[in-house]
Amino acid sequence: MTAPADPADSIVYASARGRWVLFATVLGSAIAFIDATVVTIALPTIADDLGATTADLQWTVNAYALTLAAFLLLGGSLGDRFGRRRVFLVGVVWFAVASVLCAVAPTIGVLNAARAFQGVGGALLTPGSLAILQSTFSGPDRGRAIGAWSGLGGIAGAVAPFLGGWIVEVTTWRWIFGINLPLAVVVVAVTVRHVPESADADAATTLDVAGTVLGALGLAGLTYGFTAWTERGTADALVVGALASGLLAMAAFLVAESRATAPLLPPGLFRWRPFAGTNAATLLIYAALSGLFFFLVVTLQVVAGYSPLAAGLAPLPVTVLMLLLSPRAGALSMTMGPKIPMTVGPLVCAVGAVLLAGIGPDSPYLSHVLPGILVFGLGLSATVAPLTTTALAAAPDHLAGVASGVNNAVARVAGLLAIAVLPLVAGVGATLTDPSTLEPAHRTAMLVCAGLLAGGGVISLLTVPSRTDAVRPVDVT
């Protein structure tokens, strides 16, 4: 929970200090976001340089995603209790140190261990950036600051593919991590000088250590089991043991959350149908989103022969459409209710995924890639703003911060599991750099993503109210 700022203590958005606070939080969160995006573009190059297998490359993405998802809610709780600026700074420094370790990694094993270390830093800084804005600004200034944070974050998303592709093509993949160090120095300097400290006086005095540990073990077991399955097969004892351990730990996590005095994941929220349905739709939609972009940028390089820069820029229209249309989609959903956009949007995305399934050797961008990208971008633009708004509105006001953290964590877990499971389902085999294997696997992956998106639309149809006012909970505690 983030306590509202006292207007007497808040900073004016249009002031110099207000702009510095916005700059620090935008750049801090952008470092983590850009890094996660550009790594996918560099996967074929990393595979060639370090001799990585499919499972190795999955861990290059998932080692970071695993620790980020596992500790994201804890990071928000730590900020509320010990100071949001303090935890944000720790996260930025942690992320920078881990980035250096990634940049100098001599083997794929060291790289993936450093990526896991990096994810912990991301879990500390990511929730802190928005919490700082919520506690620093008040009234209309808070809305303006959060809107600017979202818009500038979108610009960072547009820059990331170009930056990642250019770095990989002109220098070496190691600089996609090395560039984080000077950016982190800037964030730390601005934060120390301009960002005020804040904490939640009503924050729980105890941390949900049991829930955090069990959740992390459960995600780790499932992720490792599905990833190892690709190379070892279903009958392997290690695969079976990891999956069984993961399931047991997740079951224990649910039991622990039902008994905890200050749970990371309040079970009562999920008794409210709109909240449960919105997060279930989030799980499917974001799993498809992560899986689609993971396969797309790799397939464009390995199968279609695109350069890293060209592959990185290929999804750029999605970001542009999101920047242009998401605010309008959010405003429209407030008028017409969230059910229609949250149902139609994912179905349109599914059509885009089906179109992208046709990518093959030497596929021209304008005729074979862009149509699917545009359709997918239109559907995503209609979906994301209503989904996020509904996830927050479907919780009581005093749990708005928790609801935001839960929805963010669900999206991260969805991406984590998608990267672990989708290569297995698609039959990609032991290497992502074999064109003859990757082409049919890409087609299967796109169709699976289309099915997940359609499932997200159906869940929204069945669980999300037609009227905006009906989203608000009645008896949830």
Buried (B, 14 or more C-beta within 10 A) or exposed (E): BBBEBEEEEBBEBEEEBBBBBBBBBBBBBBBBBBBBBBBBBBBBBBBEBBEBBBBBBBBBBBBBBBBBBBBBBBBBBBBBBBBBBBBBBBBBBBBBBBBBBBBEBEEBEBBBBBBBBBBBBBBBBBBBBBBBBBBBBBEEBBEBBBEBBBBBBBEBBBBBBBBBBBBBBEEEBBBBBBBBBEBBEBBBEBBEEBBBEBBBEEBBEEBBEBBBBBBBBBBBBBBBBBBBBBBBEEEBEEBBBBBEBBBBBBEBBBEBBEEBEEBBBBEBBBEBBBBBBBBBBBBBBBBBBBBBBBBBBBBBBBBBEBEBBBBBBBBBBBBBBBBEBBBEBBEBBBEBBBBBBBBBBBBBBBBBBBBBBBBBEEBEBEEBBBBBBBBBBBBBBBBBBBBBBBBBBBBBEEBBBBBBBBBBBBBBBBBBBBBBBBBBBBEBBEBBBBBEBBBBBBBBBBBBBBBBBBBBBBBBBEBBBEEBEBBBBEEBE
